[in-house]
Amino acid sequence: MLTTQRKQLILQRLAHEGQIVAKALSDEWGISEDTVRRDLRELAAEGKLQRVHGGALPASAAVGDLRVRQELAPDEKRLLGRAGAAMVRPGQVVILDGGTTSLQVVQHLPLDLRATVVTHSPVVAAALAGHAHIEVLSLGGRLYRHSMVNVGASVVEAAERLRADLFLMGVTGVHAEAGLTTGDFEEATVKRVLHRRAAETVVLASLDKLGAASPFTVAPLKELAALVVPATAPRRIQKELRATGINVFLAD
């Protein structure tokens, strides 16, 4: 079997089964594990999968910058934004992550809502300007332009002083085994701290993030209060996620 054929079959199987086990594939195809691992390395370098110990998982498609991601699945994100906004109660302290879905949350918050929103996203902070009764606390640091969020020690230090009711967190990967992941080390660090400082963390995840993984771990799924996904999420993935014991809600 030619290398290009093997790689095509690997990607097809990954799409169908959601994971690749290198040893099982080498036994099935009668080739060495080294050959399989080399194929996986090369596919990972092309951004087509995420390598993990013993094999590979689907790579997250949510890797473009904020401008690119604004064009992806806008209808899904509107539904998720509406669902997220409905979870915010008057008087709460809510941490709102960066990202396009968070911007949809802002658009669905009632204009008369009285609450405090903490964010490390200058874009989200600016979007809240029209909500006159929401106090906005912006965590400053080094601007990570890819996601348009602030990261670094100053963000972490400020976050450690918070006690929030709810964190609406964004990630690029939601996988039953790999958990919650994202594509940048510093951004993952900030998300972990914000998660620890909230009584409850909820993830709003569009379809391109489900069953996928990115390089840096944020938290295991079991630590979530809830995961909100589009109602059109494949039943196989819904079943795998619910098998972890987390509450999965459908946005429609």
Phi, psi and omega in degrees: 000130180290156181302315181297324178293317179300316182295320178298317180293323178299312181294323178295317179293321179299318179294326184277319187256342177086358176196161176234131172251116188301315183295316180298321180291320180295321178294317183294320184267353180068036177234168183285154175297327178300320179295315179298315181297324177295317177300317180295320178300315183292321178292324177295321179296334177272001179076020185264349175203168178244117180288141174225171180301120177088357181174225184204157175235162176299138176281145179292137176277349185273060185245356179287169178286177186301320181297317180292317184292336178296339181270351184268129173045054183298326181293318177301314185291330175296317179296316179295321179297319179296318179295319179294317180298326180292342180276346182277127181252150177304139178086353182284158166257117187239131173267127181243120182289173173280177175113168185289326178291323177297323176297326176291325175301313180302316183295337182260359176287136178300140182292339179263007181294133175252113182197176174242128178245126176253132180212150174254017178251115176300328181292316179294318179301316180294324180294337180276359184302328182280353179266090190296337184260003177260124174279127184251121175250118183255125179272116185267152178182203177283130182283119173270099192295330181305315181253357182054051174228157176271138180226174176111180187298323182293325177293315180298316181298316179294320181296326181297343181267001183273153166223097186256156176280323189212139172239116173267101190260141174253141176221169177257348179220134175229109185226140184302324181263315183284343179079214181263126185224163176213172192265358182231136185297311182292322178296321177298321179298314179299316180298320180298317181294314179300321178299318180292334184269004180248142177296324178221141175240131178237135176253131174256112190237121175284167187301326184293348181260345186281133181074011182245166180220150175239171189293332190244127183281137175258306182193158172286156182300326186297344180276353180282144169285326180195155172237126180250126183229160176298148179297341180274005180301136181306140182299325179300315181290319176303317181295316180298319181291317180294331180295342177282350179097359181276158176278119178250122179248145182259129177265124178214000000 
